[in-house]
Amino acid sequence: MSRYTGSEYKRARRVGFSISETGKELARRPYGPGQHGNARKGKLSDYGIQLKEKQKVRFMYGLSERQFRKTFDEAAKIKGIHGTNFLRLLESRLDNLTYRIGFSTTRRGARQLVNHGHITVNGKKVDIPSYRVKVGDVISLKDKDKDLKVVLDSLEKVNKRVEFISYDDKKMEATYVRLPERGELNADINESLIVEFYNK
């Protein structure tokens, strides 16, 4: 399966949204990439607006179109608000929670940590980034990997963690204590537009 390996900054500028949720990508050049990136563009159609919203979220979580659509369809089977359930499923991915904990400064780096077998769930190695973490699961590093420089450097940069994760500094492990509330997730995402996009 192909995976995008280009510049995340270009992607962020293309959709006008900080994929890393830090705002760094748009700080210096808050316009589209390329020679005509800051040229005036025409008004987007309703379809264009919905597509852009979908791409924002897909780029942010680093999923292929197939993975993204599959997760969207799974969310439809869960009782509650479709869009909120969709974001909760995306947040429950192991690579995303590894990033939220602070083991990596980027989701791409977190995915690599998982792929390379450095992450455990309830004491067992899991090397599938899309693994769905359940409430109550404990995420940690393998004992021999707890002194990885890249991880230690990343943990030093953590100022604040999301409240649906509890972290034990001494054990270097985190517990997924509950599903996130919509208010705890990115306010710049309009998930209803994604629902409209796929339900056409």
C-alpha positions in Angstrom: 0.0 0.0 0.0 1.4 3.4 -1.0 2.1 5.9 1.7 2.8 9.6 1.3 6.4 10.4 2.1 6.6 14.0 1.0 6.6 17.2 3.0 3.9 17.5 5.7 4.4 21.3 5.5 3.3 21.3 1.8 0.3 19.2 2.7 -0.7 21.5 5.5 -0.4 24.6 3.4 -2.4 23.0 0.6 -5.4 22.6 2.9 -4.7 25.7 5.0 -4.7 23.6 8.2 -1.9 22.7 10.7 -1.6 18.9 10.4 0.7 18.7 13.4 -1.8 20.9 15.5 1.1 23.2 16.4 0.6 25.9 13.8 4.2 25.7 12.7 3.5 24.8 9.1 1.5 28.0 8.5 3.5 30.4 10.7 5.8 31.7 8.0 3.8 31.0 4.8 0.1 30.8 5.4 -0.8 30.1 1.8 -0.7 27.3 -0.6 2.6 25.7 -1.9 4.1 26.4 -5.3 4.8 29.4 -7.5 1.1 30.6 -7.4 0.4 29.6 -3.8 -0.5 33.0 -2.6 -2.4 34.0 -5.7 -6.0 34.8 -5.3 -8.2 31.7 -5.8 -11.8 31.4 -6.7 -14.5 30.5 -4.2 -14.8 26.8 -3.4 -17.9 24.8 -4.2 -19.8 22.9 -1.5 -18.1 19.8 -2.7 -14.7 21.5 -2.6 -15.3 22.6 1.0 -16.3 19.1 2.0 -13.4 17.5 0.2 -10.9 19.9 1.8 -12.3 19.1 5.3 -11.9 15.4 4.6 -8.4 15.8 3.4 -7.5 17.9 6.5 -8.5 15.1 8.9 -7.0 12.4 6.7 -3.7 14.1 6.4 -3.7 14.9 10.1 -4.0 11.3 11.2 -1.9 10.0 8.3 -4.3 7.5 6.8 -4.8 6.3 3.2 -8.1 6.9 1.6 -9.1 3.2 2.0 -8.3 3.2 5.8 -10.1 6.5 6.3 -13.2 5.3 4.6 -13.2 2.0 6.4 -13.0 3.8 9.8 -15.8 6.1 8.7 -18.0 3.1 7.9 -17.2 1.5 11.2 -18.2 4.7 13.0 -21.7 4.5 11.3 -22.4 1.3 13.2 -21.8 2.8 16.6 -24.7 4.4 18.5 -24.4 8.2 18.8 -23.3 11.0 16.6 -21.5 9.7 13.5 -18.9 12.5 13.2 -18.0 12.4 16.9 -17.7 8.6 16.8 -15.5 8.8 13.7 -13.0 11.2 15.4 -13.0 8.9 18.5 -12.1 5.9 16.4 -9.3 7.9 14.8 -8.0 9.0 18.3 -8.1 5.4 19.5 -5.5 4.2 17.0 -2.3 3.1 18.6 0.0 5.4 16.5 -2.2 8.4 17.5 -2.1 7.6 21.2 1.6 7.0 21.1 1.9 10.5 19.7 -0.6 11.9 22.3 1.4 10.3 25.1 4.5 12.1 23.9 6.7 9.2 22.9 7.1 11.0 19.5 6.8 14.6 18.5 4.9 13.7 15.3 2.3 11.1 14.3 4.6 9.9 11.5 7.3 9.3 14.1 4.9 7.5 16.4 3.8 5.2 13.5 7.5 4.3 13.0 7.9 3.5 16.7 4.9 1.1 16.5 6.0 -0.4 13.2 9.5 -1.1 14.6 8.1 -3.0 17.6 9.0 -0.5 20.4 5.4 -0.2 21.7 3.5 -2.6 23.9 -0.2 -2.7 24.8 -1.0 -4.4 28.1 2.6 -5.8 28.2 2.4 -7.4 24.7 4.3 -6.0 21.7 1.9 -4.5 19.0 3.5 -3.4 15.7 0.3 -2.4 13.9 -0.2 1.4 13.9 -4.0 1.1 13.2 -4.5 -1.2 16.2 -7.6 0.0 18.1 -6.8 0.7 21.7 -9.6 0.0 24.2 -10.5 2.1 27.2 -8.4 0.7 30.1 -5.5 -0.5 27.9 -2.0 0.4 29.1 0.5 1.6 26.5 4.2 1.5 27.2 7.6 1.0 25.7 9.4 -2.3 25.7 11.7 -2.4 28.7 14.9 -2.3 26.6 13.6 0.7 24.6 12.8 3.0 27.5 16.2 4.7 27.1 15.8 5.5 23.4 17.2 9.0 22.9 14.5 9.9 20.4 11.8 9.0 22.9 13.5 10.7 25.9 14.0 13.9 23.8 10.3 13.8 22.8 9.1 13.3 26.4 11.1 16.4 27.5 9.2 18.5 25.1 5.7 17.6 26.5 4.0 20.5 28.2 0.5 19.1 28.6 -1.2 15.8 27.8 -4.8 15.3 26.8 -7.1 14.4 29.8 -8.3 11.1 28.4 -4.8 9.7 28.9 -3.1 9.2 32.3 0.7 8.9 32.3 3.0 7.4 34.9 6.5 9.1 34.6 8.3 6.5 36.6 7.0 3.5 34.7 6.9 5.4 31.4 3.5 4.0 30.6 0.1 5.5 29.9 -3.5 4.3 30.4 -6.3 5.2 27.9 -8.8 6.1 30.7 -11.8 7.0 28.6 -13.0 8.0 25.1 -12.3 11.7 24.3 -15.1 14.3 24.5 -15.7 16.3 21.3 -14.6 19.5 23.1 -11.2 17.9 23.8 -10.5 17.4 20.1 -9.4 19.9 17.4 -12.0 22.7 17.2 -10.9 23.6 13.7 -12.4 20.3 12.3 -16.0 20.3 11.1 -16.7 16.6 11.0 -20.2 17.1 9.8 -18.8 18.2 6.4 -17.0 14.8 6.2 -20.3 13.0 6.9 -22.0 15.1 4.2 -19.1 14.3 1.8 -19.4 10.5 2.1 -23.2 10.4 2.4 -23.8 12.0 -1.0 
